[in-house]
Amino acid sequence: MDMDGLILRLFDIQAVKFGSFKLKSGITSPIYLDLRVIVSFPDVLAAVAALMWERVKDLQWDHLCGVPYTALPIATVIAVQQSRSMVMRRKEKKEYGTSVLVEGRYTAGQTVLIVEDIITSGASILETAQDLRAAGLQPLHSIVMINREQGGQANIEASGCSVHSVLTLSQVLECLERHQRLEPAVVGQVRQFLAANAQVAVPASPLPPPRPKALPFAQRAALCPNPVGRRLFEIMEQKKSNLSFNPDVTKKAEILRLTDLVGPSICMLKTHIDVVEDFDWDLVEQLRALAVKHNFVIFEDRKFADIGNTVQLQFTSGVYRIAEWADIVNAHLVPGPGIIDGLRQGAKAAGRDIGLLLLAEMSSKGNLATGAYTEANVKAALEHPDFVIGFIAMQGLAPAHPNLMYITPGVQLAKGGDALGQQYDTPEAVVGRKGSDIIQVGRGIFGAADPAAEAEKYRVAAWEAYQARVQATA
Ligand SMILES: O=c1ccn([C@@H]2O[C@H](COP(=O)(O)O)[C@@H](O)[C@H]2O)c(=O)[nH]1
């Protein structure tokens, strides 16, 4: 389809209309471009995507992002036709579940080409660019199908994002006039309108409502119905520590040595009690004594994953009798919410305050704890606020519920991974940008020559990232 053919087809399918229309920018226009309809005309959708691609194929960028909603199918067609990666900006923020506004796989600093159907003032592209920046991405370029030539290009380029367009409104008008599709009076009216509205201001508040405030841990403690969650928030504030340490070694003496060394820097000790070769009850007693000495809570990373009745037995019985000494345990939601009730009953039988973390996300490559599964975990947590204190997660998931906390494993001072699929991100990224609360560190600390000094480095990095996050939304 050539350009004239496309413009005539847009006219025929009523994607170009004449009358009196109120635009998002507030102005009343005698012409309205409604590219929403093209989803019902695959030939038009394909032609639009191909022409837009022609304009930008030589530019350098990492991901496409369609402005919701009209440009989403256009961006999708380009992404599929050209085998290019796309990210997707949410227009509405979800009540619960992943709070990310930009979906997809991307890393901070990557660049984006924004795809839009029409620009007038440029407000919609600016809104999308703002959310992309908030997600750590760089909106470098934009491509629009029709530029209404009303100042949008200048407004967007002033923000550092280049604008490329396939057609201008004048070109559309000129083509329809040449093919005698319009009365001369209508053409004159539209030209007059364009001349009088060459500079449309971005509407006063095109931006989405501000993100929820990141409350200080001290304030979040007061919102926490579970005594252990409350205590952990308080310890974090008292020790200025949002560092959890896991001495994943197999000898009792080494676990105790490492724990005593890093104890002053941590708010939480995470154990894998079933890897200890010389486990005995004295280990438990000594760990509890260290927890009192250094003021931290103990989290047994048992990752329960069976039916309610079985996990209750695993929790309270057997060699480890976890419910008698752990402050916090965790569970997969795979078996359904019965697992939460089973563990709650176990805690009650032991007569102790215990908090539960749900494994909403994981750090390992290719893990399946994503999307709807993650959201189901958030829903379950909201339904059991007395017992579920938060999540193992890679980011903040429900910022509207500050009583819930996020513990993120897979953290080291430099990004990387191990040979078995573990993936590491930095404290700054995890706590500062992704909204997690506590970093979970093992080998990064006990693998260092001086574990105590290394733990301090992690404590300072995570605490500074937390403080910066609170200040940024204050
Ligand atoms: O998704 C998950 C859940 C749990 N872990 C646990 O965290 C530590 C990480 O240890 P590093 O030595 O810092 O890699 C480990 O105990 C895992 O069992 C996780 O890594 N990812």
The ligand as an SDF file (V2000), in Angstrom:
LIG
                    3D

 21 22  0  0  0  0  0  0  0  0999 V2000
   14.8690  -17.2880   45.2480 O   0  0  0  0  0  0  0  0  0  0  0  0
   15.6520  -17.6220   46.1560 C   0  0  0  0  0  0  0  0  0  0  0  0
   15.2290  -18.0680   47.3890 C   0  0  0  0  0  0  0  0  0  0  0  0
   16.1470  -18.3600   48.3440 C   0  0  0  0  0  0  0  0  0  0  0  0
   17.4630  -18.2440   48.0980 N   0  0  0  0  0  0  0  0  0  0  0  0
   18.3900  -18.5420   49.2000 C   0  0  0  0  0  0  0  0  0  0  0  0
   19.1610  -17.3620   49.4920 O   0  0  0  0  0  0  0  0  0  0  0  0
   20.5000  -17.7190   49.7350 C   0  0  0  0  0  0  0  0  0  0  0  0
   21.3870  -17.0220   48.7190 C   0  0  0  0  0  0  0  0  0  0  0  0
   22.7490  -17.3110   48.9940 O   0  0  0  0  0  0  0  0  0  0  0  0
   23.9590  -16.6460   48.1640 P   0  0  0  0  0  0  0  0  0  0  0  0
   25.1730  -17.3600   48.6600 O   0  0  0  0  0  0  0  0  0  0  0  0
   23.9490  -15.1870   48.5300 O   0  0  0  0  0  0  0  0  0  0  0  0
   23.7130  -16.8990   46.7010 O   0  0  0  0  0  0  0  0  0  0  0  0
   20.5890  -19.2040   49.6800 C   0  0  0  0  0  0  0  0  0  0  0  0
   20.4900  -19.6770   51.0070 O   0  0  0  0  0  0  0  0  0  0  0  0
   19.3790  -19.6570   48.8950 C   0  0  0  0  0  0  0  0  0  0  0  0
   18.8840  -20.8920   49.3460 O   0  0  0  0  0  0  0  0  0  0  0  0
   17.8980  -17.8040   46.8800 C   0  0  0  0  0  0  0  0  0  0  0  0
   19.1090  -17.6690   46.6090 O   0  0  0  0  0  0  0  0  0  0  0  0
   16.9680  -17.4950   45.9230 N   0  0  0  0  0  0  0  0  0  0  0  0
  1  2  2  0
  2  3  1  0
  2 21  1  0
  3  4  2  0
  4  5  1  0
  5  6  1  0
  5 19  1  0
  6  7  1  0
  6 17  1  0
  7  8  1  0
  8  9  1  0
  8 15  1  0
  9 10  1  0
 10 11  1  0
 11 12  2  0
 11 13  1  0
 11 14  1  0
 15 16  1  0
 15 17  1  0
 17 18  1  0
 19 20  2  0
 19 21  1  0
M  END
$$$$
